[in-house]
Amino acid sequence: MIQPSYADLTAELAFVEKLISYGAKADQKNRFGPPLIWAAIHDDLPLATLLLAHQANPNSVLMLGRVRCTPLAAAVARDSVPMATVLLENQASASALDGRCATVAQGPDAGSFTVSAKMRALLPKP
């Protein structure tokens, strides 16, 4: 079975679709974590949509030390309402949001993590 690598998932969507058609799993973890988290961190909505259409787990987790990063946490940290909307429409859980994931999504100079008003309006109330 062919398994996608980090480099594969940064390629054109047609190539990723081809890998999936040959049996690659849209949710295959590699040393960089689940592909959907990569897509969310880089705000790659077309890739995220493709992966979700092929059963990628919207609640996949990338552990960075003690930090639990999910695709939704990365989308919130990037303040990407379109990405968060797609993830929520695909049953992403807002219960596991970890503000420390912001340093992954925004880089080491992220500073303090705050959720914008437009993102707060989108997220389900606790």
Buried (B, 14 or more C-beta within 10 A) or exposed (E): EBEBBEEBBBBEEEEBBBBBEEEBBBBBBBEBBBBBBBBBBBBBBEBBBBBBEBEBBBBBBBEEEEBBBBBBBBBBBBBBBEBBBBBBEBEBEBEBBBBBBBBBBBEEEBEEBEBEEEBEEBBEEE
